[in-house]
């Protein structure tokens, strides 16, 4: 039987870096750090939904926790005169301090703009979920999104899968659309993967997106 591997975890240490970067000296410290990271990520996933966030990275020192939010629309997160980011820091601090026994470190927030959002799987997945939530037909949403993604010159292949009660049908099913190449087993292949949920009156529809952006070669090997 085959084993399905997450495209990001499959490439960790080769062409991908960890999204949480810190070092723990004791098992308790490690456990507390993982709990804080999970709590922050869970909160940000809900809080920043619809703000076209591509990834959340966490770095930790002895003095502070630094959170790097990558988004294609930084203005929505920062707000007018930085009010949004200041409010978000307070909310994250409050959420992080709810973890029992964990050290209460100050939070630093950095927001980075991402170019060409159509080549980012989380943004594309949200665009599909948004279209489905607006009651557009799923086939039309998939076709339009694939054409939009393939129009980007960075993208060489895309694969989108949706599953659930598509079109309000009684029985759930899966539908998939694919264009170009998506070599999942090639470790040097730069594949971005994301999951998203579309919340509809008759149930939740799951969305999966794979985007292939070419191959990454080690510069040292090329020399």
Secondary structure as UniProt FT lines:
FT   TURN            7..8
FT   HELIX           9..11
FT   TURN            13..15
FT   STRAND          20..21
FT   HELIX           27..47
FT   TURN            48..50
FT   STRAND          53..60
FT   STRAND          64..71
FT   HELIX           74..78
FT   HELIX           80..82
FT   HELIX           83..96
FT   TURN            97..98
FT   TURN            100..101
FT   STRAND          106..113
FT   HELIX           117..119
FT   HELIX           121..133
FT   TURN            134..135
FT   HELIX           138..150
FT   TURN            153..154
FT   STRAND          157..164
FT   HELIX           166..168
FT   STRAND          173..180
FT   TURN            184..185
FT   TURN            187..188
FT   STRAND          189..200
FT   TURN            201..202
FT   STRAND          203..215
FT   HELIX           219..222
//
